[in-house]
Amino acid sequence: MTIFITGVAGFIGCRLAGELLKRGERVAGFDNLCRGSLQNLNTVRDHPNFTFSAIDLADLDAYRKALRSVHAQEPVSEIWHMAANSDIPAGVSDPNVDFRDTFLTTFNSLILMKELGIGIMAFASSSAVYGDLGNEVLTEDIGPLFPISNYGAMKLASEAAISAALESYLQNAFVFRFPNVIGVPATHGVIQDFIRKLKATPGNLDVLGDGTQQKSYLHVDDLIDALLYIRNEAHDRLNYFNVAGNDDGVTVKFIAEAVVSRVAPGATITFGQGNRGWVGDVPKFKYSTLKLSSLGWRPRLSSVQAIEKAVNEIAEQEFGR
Amino acid sequence: MTIFITGVAGFIGCRLAGELLKRGERVAGFDNLCRGSLQNLNTVRDHPNFTFSAIDLADLDAYRKALRSVHAQEPVSEIWHMAANSDIPAGVSDPNVDFRDTFLTTFNSLILMKELGIGIMAFASSSAVYGDLGNEVLTEDIGPLFPISNYGAMKLASEAAISAALESYLQNAFVFRFPNVIGVPATHGVIQDFIRKLKATPGNLDVLGDGTQQKSYLHVDDLIDALLYIRNEAHDRLNYFNVAGNDDGVTVKFIAEAVVSRVAPGATITFGQGNRGWVGDVPKFKYSTLKLSSLGWRPRLSSVQAIEKAVNEIAEQEFGR
């Protein structure tokens, strides 16, 4: 059987493919190569159990044709749907970005799962479905759900479509809501932003917002471990989990200092005003991971350790040293 | 200023238009006439303050052209988005129905509101966003939200898109989650189904499910009153309300008996098995209307009274007597 990954050339997709291949699985993946890149597939492309096609999943006809061909060679048993727009600000200026890349990719995947009889969906959702609930602890069952970005809205729309599909043709679903994931190959995110800014102006780092925004970060190694752990250990029809570390996270100020200390020691950090970096950004949240720890999973790295490791990895990626 | 109504030729849309015209507003409306009908507009079509166009809102270019023309004549101040697929089982067999008619109509409306600077959205959402939460009392803030029909999923997706739009260009939104609304002009629903079955076989009424499904019903007169009340009295940026009566509702058995007694006295009622009528149907729920009553609104008719009035009205519509 084949495990099929959408967005396989993205940050999470390529790491997931690598881990599944390591575990002896047969893996096929599609990507529109819009934010993902062939370079991200360097470590898996030549593996005999891996196949890749450059397909835009928002184009149902192209997606159908390509997936049917994969399915005909060796049946697809499950779809890991990782494809999405990953650039939240881009989705604010143009809602079509998240409509196409975050929602339509899910909707089309479900249509094809129905057509081909593929019963298992594992979906990369997001903490963004919760919107801004103030100081509430974000358990998986909290409401109301009013996302404040198109990205969050289209992730919630995707969850809803998956949930409805479970009522008719889908067998099982795994919904992973993860917050900020860091590591390499980095394609976006605060660490890479800071490093690139310092590359351009090594003496100063301008930070959006006042630096007090606090978030939990998970290293990609831990994330992949958690996803596969949940896939194997959770046995409800619909399994939905917050995936994150157990701590309250770190501030933007901490990240800025870690980056400066690694790539431009002595540079000045200039903070902006307010505690939101951009429209759709949530200043601070407390993410409950009780459900995931009750299932028996623990991250190896805390938010602080994850940031330190990722700063080092992304600095190497960006500077080659 | 013009108040613009989508789905204006549908059950709720035409009644809303009538009430707004009565209150002295200028009203424009579009409808794809797929489930709505020109006949439903008989009482408003000749009103000097009313204009209508047959437009498929899922076709963004056609929608844009027509709305720009309305807006150019007399600016649109708010959109009442009532257009949606209203046939839940149809959306189960073909997810595209709710994708197009329930979600894409919302998404396109938001795009045009951004383009034209229309700041206020009033949206007909649904109790279906709650999915099946068992015996929990459904307050507006409950979670998790996992709809069990594509209809519910695309209503939740619409709410999410509206919520995200509020974070950037939208000024105010009103989200009305209503359960089963009854009255005339009836286009679908349990009362009309029963009456049509009895028209075909007057001696017997076959009921899907065991008749114990219990739901709250609101008469359309009360519904329109509640929507306009909320529009005037609620002043948050995002105002989201369950709209329903204050009672626990009535069973399918009660409705079947009311219909038989009105249109075919003496007919036998045969019940099926199980307490779900179809995939996506929620057997029983308790709908909290505390938020709406705290705002000061009360329905004039209970579920029992609403059913009795609507049975009479729909019998007249179907039999002409």
Interface residues (C-beta under 8 A of the other chain):
Chain A: V92 P95 N96 F99 F103 F107 L110 I111 K114 V129 G131 E140 D141 I142 G143 P144 L145 F146 P147 I148 S149 N150 G152 A153 M154 L156 A157 E159 A160 A161 S163 A164 A165 L166 E167 S168 L238 Y240 V279 G280
Chain B: V92 P95 N96 F99 F103 F107 L110 I111 K114 V129 G131 E140 D141 I142 G143 P144 L145 F146 P147 I148 S149 N150 G152 A153 M154 L156 A157 E159 A160 A161 S163 A164 A165 L166 E167 S168 L238 Y240 V279 G280
